[in-house]
Amino acid sequence: MLISKRRIVHALSYEIILLVIIALALSFIFHMPLDVTGGLGIAMAMTSVLWNMIFNQHFEKFEAKYQLKRTIKIRLLHAIGFEGGLMLATIPMVAYALEMTLWQAILTDLSLTLCILVYTFIFQWCYDYVEAKLNISHYVKSTT
């Protein structure tokens, strides 16, 4: 199997929890129906996964071509490139779904990105804690 069950559990739990948070938060903040904000969240998640695969494939080729080491500078370049490219794709989605101007969508998407950064840190910390306590990695490996 190309992708381990552990990575699938991790990715799915990350995306599902994030989707619920985004859908509920946007619905509450912008007084929009949950089906609209949920649909936006799904579209953004799918775009993020697709962009992740495309961007990382090209970034890794770039790294190999120029024999780059993964220093802090390179990791920052990667993060800025990934998030910047993702925002170019998601800003029009946000503007359309939430019926706002492009400027409002830029601010909303930037705010979402910053919140997702915090969510990612908290999720990863909690996931690592739960995995260590329940020994999930051992369980998932034994069922492969």
C-alpha positions in Angstrom: 0.0 0.0 0.0 1.4 3.4 -1.0 -0.2 5.3 1.8 -0.2 3.7 5.3 -3.5 3.4 7.2 -2.0 5.6 9.9 -1.6 8.5 7.4 -5.1 7.9 6.1 -6.5 8.1 9.6 -4.5 11.2 10.4 -5.5 13.0 7.2 -9.1 12.1 7.4 -9.5 13.1 11.0 -7.6 16.3 10.4 -9.8 17.3 7.4 -13.2 16.2 8.9 -12.7 18.1 12.1 -11.4 21.1 10.2 -14.4 21.0 7.8 -16.9 20.9 10.7 -15.2 23.8 12.4 -15.0 25.9 9.3 -18.6 25.2 8.2 -20.0 26.1 11.7 -17.8 29.1 12.2 -18.5 30.6 8.8 -22.2 29.9 9.1 -22.2 31.7 12.5 -20.0 34.6 11.5 -21.5 35.4 8.1 -25.1 34.3 8.9 -25.0 31.9 6.0 -26.8 28.5 5.7 -24.7 25.6 6.9 -25.1 23.9 3.5 -23.4 26.9 1.8 -20.5 27.1 4.3 -20.2 23.3 4.4 -20.1 23.1 0.6 -17.5 25.8 0.6 -15.5 23.9 3.2 -15.6 20.7 1.1 -14.6 22.6 -2.1 -11.7 24.2 -0.2 -10.6 20.9 1.3 -10.6 19.1 -2.1 -8.7 22.0 -3.6 -6.2 21.9 -0.8 -5.6 18.1 -1.2 -5.2 18.5 -5.0 -2.9 21.5 -4.7 -0.9 19.7 -2.0 -0.2 16.8 -4.4 0.6 19.1 -7.3 2.7 21.6 -5.4 4.7 19.1 -3.4 5.5 17.0 -6.5 6.9 20.1 -8.3 8.6 21.5 -5.1 10.4 18.2 -4.6 11.6 18.2 -8.2 12.8 21.8 -7.6 14.6 20.7 -4.4 16.3 17.8 -6.3 17.3 19.8 -9.3 19.0 22.4 -7.1 20.1 20.0 -4.4 18.5 22.0 -1.7 18.6 21.0 1.9 15.4 21.4 4.0 16.6 24.4 6.0 14.3 26.8 7.8 14.6 29.1 4.8 13.5 26.4 2.4 10.7 25.3 4.7 9.4 28.9 4.9 9.6 29.1 1.1 7.6 25.9 0.8 5.0 27.1 3.3 4.6 30.5 1.6 4.4 29.0 -1.8 1.9 26.4 -0.8 -0.4 28.7 1.1 -0.1 31.5 -1.5 -1.0 29.2 -4.3 -3.9 27.7 -2.4 -5.2 31.2 -1.6 -5.2 32.1 -5.3 -7.5 29.2 -5.9 -9.7 29.6 -2.8 -10.3 33.4 -2.7 -12.7 33.3 -5.7 -14.6 30.4 -4.0 -14.9 32.4 -0.8 -16.1 35.5 -2.7 -18.7 33.5 -4.6 -20.0 31.3 -1.8 -20.2 34.0 0.8 -21.4 36.7 -1.7 -18.6 39.2 -0.9 -16.1 41.3 -2.8 -12.7 40.0 -3.7 -11.1 42.3 -1.1 -13.4 40.9 1.6 -12.7 37.4 0.4 -8.9 38.0 0.6 -9.3 39.2 4.2 -11.6 36.2 5.0 -9.3 33.7 3.4 -6.2 35.2 5.0 -8.0 35.0 8.4 -9.0 31.4 7.7 -5.4 30.5 6.8 -4.2 32.0 10.1 -6.9 30.1 12.1 -6.0 26.9 10.2 -2.4 27.4 11.2 -3.4 27.5 14.9 -5.8 24.6 14.4 -3.0 22.5 12.7 -0.7 23.1 15.7 -3.4 22.1 18.2 -4.6 19.2 16.1 -1.1 17.8 15.7 -0.3 18.2 19.4 -3.6 16.4 20.4 -3.2 13.7 17.7 0.3 12.9 18.9 -0.9 12.8 22.5 -3.8 10.5 21.8 -1.7 8.3 19.5 0.9 7.9 22.3 -1.7 7.2 24.9 -3.7 4.7 22.8 -0.7 3.4 20.9 -2.7 4.0 17.7 0.3 3.6 15.4 0.8 0.0 16.8 -2.9 -0.8 16.3 -3.0 0.6 12.8 0.2 -1.2 11.8 -1.1 -4.5 13.1 -4.3 -4.3 11.0 -2.4 -3.6 7.8 
